[in-house]
Structures are given as structure tokens and as C-alpha cells.
């Protein structure tokens, strides 16, 4: 579970709800996020709404602009590639630290998440299973700040993936996930790390084709 899903505060609840709408494409890039509207929707004061906006900015899902307020962030090909490169580097670091602590039971759970993704009926179900797979094999690294940063990058990646898959969806057979698990089960950590890095960078090829241009300031 990510840090956002374990946050039970009002601000945490609002952040999760708005992040899901942005990631799924319900809130389009450039759309203004109105403090009054969400305070009324969630029955909250402006304070937790402002905190939620701040967290969305930290995740790269929103931007605050002078005289224009807070808006849904746009993204371009360069950002897609930057996120992919960051994820690849940080997830490999986490995996190498987690590897000594990965038990057969943990890898069985990861395999179950991979099967769920392969059987998903839509991109939302697949992305949730995909994120869960990565989280399970990385969490034993025991580095909460690293995991928190990876969580934020996953949120950005999910948004790119939904954009890329919106017009074409079929559940993929994830050979990379299977290869990572096979390497981890046989203690081939270098192979698992190299496969993970290549797998994560795939998003820059898939999503870069459909990334939108940045909204003008």
C-alpha cells in the first residue's frame, strides 16, 4: 500500500479522490481545480483542500500558477521519459536492497498480482495490479523515503499509461514480470534488476506517442 492509501486524514481522503480523477483522465490537463467546489463536495474547510492541492503538486499531478490558481498538470514526451528514467533507477535501487528479504511467500503474492493484471478487464484493473506487483517486490527494501518517491512516480506513470491505453486496450501477458520473478526465485539479482529497468522504461515508448503538449502559461 502506498503512503496515500494509508493516510486517513481529510486531506489524505481528498488527495486520493482527486488524484484518481486526474490519473484516469476524468480531469483533463489544464482544468482548474476550484477550492470552493471541492470544499463543498467533501464537506470540508478550505484548509484540507489546500493541503490536498499541495500534495497533488508534489506528485506532479497539479500546478499552481500566478493569477490562474491550481490546475491539472499537463505533460509532454520529455516528462514521460524523465519519469521512466527516474523510476528505473530508483526501483532498481529498491529491488537490490529488497532482494535479501524476498521470501518465496512474498514472490507468490507478486505472482498473484501479475495474474490479476493479465486477467484484468480494463486498464484501471490492470494498472492497480501492476502497481501492486511492483510494490510487493520493492517494499522489503525498508527505505520509506525511497518508496514514497517511487509511489509518486507510479502515480505519474499511471496517468501516462491511461492516456496511452485509452483508445486501445487488451490485457497484456507480462513476460517481464514473469522474468523478474523467475530471476528472483533463482537468486539472479542482476538479471532481475536489468529486466526491471528495461520494463519500467517501456512506458516512455508506449506513453510518449500519446503525450499531450504542455498547456501554455
C-alpha positions in Angstrom: 0.0 0.0 0.0 1.2 3.5 -0.8 1.5 6.3 1.7 -1.6 8.0 0.2 -3.8 4.9 0.8 -2.7 4.7 4.4 -3.5 8.4 5.1 -6.9 8.6 6.8 -6.9 12.4 7.3 -9.4 14.6 5.5 -6.6 16.0 3.3 -5.5 12.4 2.5 -9.0 11.4 1.5 -9.4 14.4 -0.8 -6.0 13.9 -2.3 -6.8 10.2 -3.1 -10.1 11.1 -4.7 -8.7 14.0 -6.8 -5.6 12.0 -7.8 -7.7 9.1 -9.1 -9.8 11.5 -11.3 -6.6 13.1 -12.7 -4.9 9.8 -13.3 -7.9 8.3 -15.0 -8.4 11.3 -17.3 -11.7 12.4 -15.8 -10.0 15.8 -15.1 -8.3 17.0 -18.2 -4.9 18.7 -18.4 -5.3 22.4 -17.7 -8.6 22.1 -15.9 -8.9 24.5 -13.0 -9.2 22.9 -9.5 -11.6 25.1 -7.5 -11.1 25.2 -3.8 -14.7 26.2 -3.0 -16.1 23.4 -5.2 -14.1 20.6 -3.5 -14.6 22.0 0.0 -18.4 21.7 -0.6 -18.1 18.3 -2.3 -16.2 16.8 0.6 -17.9 18.7 3.4 -14.6 20.1 4.5 -13.0 23.5 5.2 -10.5 25.1 2.7 -7.6 24.0 4.9 -7.5 20.3 3.9 -8.4 21.1 0.3 -5.4 23.4 0.1 -3.3 20.7 1.6 -4.6 18.2 -0.9 -3.7 20.6 -3.7 -0.2 20.9 -2.3 0.2 17.1 -2.3 -1.1 16.8 -5.8 1.5 19.4 -6.9 4.2 17.3 -5.1 3.1 14.3 -7.1 3.3 16.2 -10.3 -0.5 16.0 -10.9 -1.3 19.7 -10.4 0.4 23.0 -10.9 -0.1 26.3 -9.1 0.1 29.3 -11.4 0.1 33.0 -10.5 -3.3 34.6 -11.1 -4.6 31.3 -12.6 -4.9 29.2 -9.4 -4.3 25.5 -9.3 -4.8 23.4 -12.5 -4.4 19.9 -13.6 -0.8 19.4 -14.8 -0.2 18.8 -18.5 2.7 16.5 -19.6 4.9 16.1 -22.7 7.2 13.5 -24.1 10.2 14.8 -22.2 8.3 14.4 -18.9 7.2 10.8 -19.7 10.8 9.9 -20.4 12.1 11.6 -17.3 9.6 9.8 -15.1 10.5 6.5 -16.7 14.3 7.1 -16.2 13.7 8.0 -12.5 11.5 5.0 -11.9 14.0 2.7 -13.5 16.9 4.0 -11.4 15.0 4.1 -8.1 13.2 0.8 -8.5 16.4 -1.0 -9.3 17.9 0.6 -6.1 14.9 -0.6 -4.1 15.0 -4.0 -5.6 18.6 -4.6 -4.8 18.0 -3.6 -1.2 14.8 -5.7 -1.0 16.3 -8.8 -2.7 17.8 -10.4 0.5 14.5 -10.1 2.2 12.2 -11.5 -0.5 10.8 -14.8 0.7 9.0 -17.4 -1.5 5.7 -16.3 0.1 6.3 -12.7 -1.0 7.1 -13.8 -4.5 4.0 -15.9 -4.6 1.9 -12.8 -3.7 3.7 -10.9 -6.5 2.9 -13.7 -8.9 -0.8 -13.5 -7.9 -0.8 -9.7 -8.6 0.7 -10.4 -12.0 -2.0 -13.0 -12.8 -4.7 -10.5 -11.7 -3.2 -8.0 -14.2 -3.2 -10.5 -17.0 -6.8 -11.2 -16.3 -7.9 -7.6 -15.9 -10.9 -6.5 -17.9 -9.9 -2.9 -18.2 -6.8 -0.6 -17.9 -7.8 0.5 -14.4 -7.8 -3.0 -13.1 -4.5 -3.8 -14.9 -2.8 -0.7 -13.5 -3.8 -1.5 -10.0 -2.4 -5.0 -10.3 0.7 -3.7 -11.9 1.4 -1.2 -9.2 0.7 -3.9 -6.5 3.2 -6.2 -8.2 6.0 -3.6 -8.1 5.1 -2.5 -4.5 5.3 -6.1 -3.2 8.8 -6.8 -4.5 10.2 -3.4 -3.5 8.7 -2.9 -0.1 11.1 -5.2 1.8 13.9 -2.7 1.0 12.9 -1.0 4.2 13.5 2.5 2.8 10.3 4.5 3.3 11.5 7.8 1.7 12.6 5.9 -1.4 9.3 4.0 -1.5 7.4 7.3 -1.1 9.2 8.8 -4.1 8.5 5.7 -6.2 4.8 5.9 -5.2 4.6 9.4 -6.6 6.4 8.4 -9.8 3.9 5.5 -10.1 1.0 7.9 -9.9 2.5 9.9 -12.8 3.2 6.7 -14.8 -0.4 5.6 -14.3 -1.6 8.8 -15.8 0.6 8.3 -18.9 -0.5 4.7 -19.3 -4.2 5.6 -19.1 -3.6 8.2 -21.8 -1.8 5.7 -24.0 -4.3 2.9 -23.5 -7.5 4.9 -23.7 -8.1 4.0 -27.3 -6.6 0.5 -27.3 -7.0 -1.9 -24.5 -6.4 -5.6 -24.1 -4.9 -7.3 -21.1 -1.2 -7.9 -21.7 0.7 -11.1 -20.9 3.5 -9.6 -18.8 6.6 -11.5 -19.8 8.8 -9.0 -18.0 7.1 -9.6 -14.7 7.4 -13.4 -15.2 11.1 -13.0 -16.0 11.7 -10.8 -12.9 10.0 -13.4 -10.7 12.0 -16.2 -12.2 15.3 -14.4 -11.7 14.4 -13.5 -8.1 13.4 -17.1 -7.3 16.8 -18.3 -8.7 18.7 -15.5 -6.9 19.8 -13.9 -10.1 19.5 -10.4 -8.8 21.5 -8.7 -11.6 19.2 -10.3 -14.2 16.1 -9.2 -12.2 17.4 -5.7 -11.9 18.2 -5.4 -15.6 14.8 -6.7 -16.6 13.1 -4.4 -14.2 14.9 -1.3 -15.6 14.0 -2.3 -19.2 10.4 -3.0 -18.2 9.9 0.4 -16.5 11.4 2.3 -19.4 8.9 0.7 -21.7 6.4 3.4 -20.6 8.4 6.1 -22.4 7.9 4.3 -25.7 4.2 3.5 -25.0 3.0 6.7 -23.5 5.3 9.1 -25.3 3.3 8.5 -28.5 0.2 10.0 -27.0 1.6 12.6 -24.5 -0.1 16.0 -24.8 1.7 19.2 -25.3 2.1 21.5 -22.3 -0.7 23.9 -21.6 0.6 27.5 -22.3 1.2 29.6 -19.2 
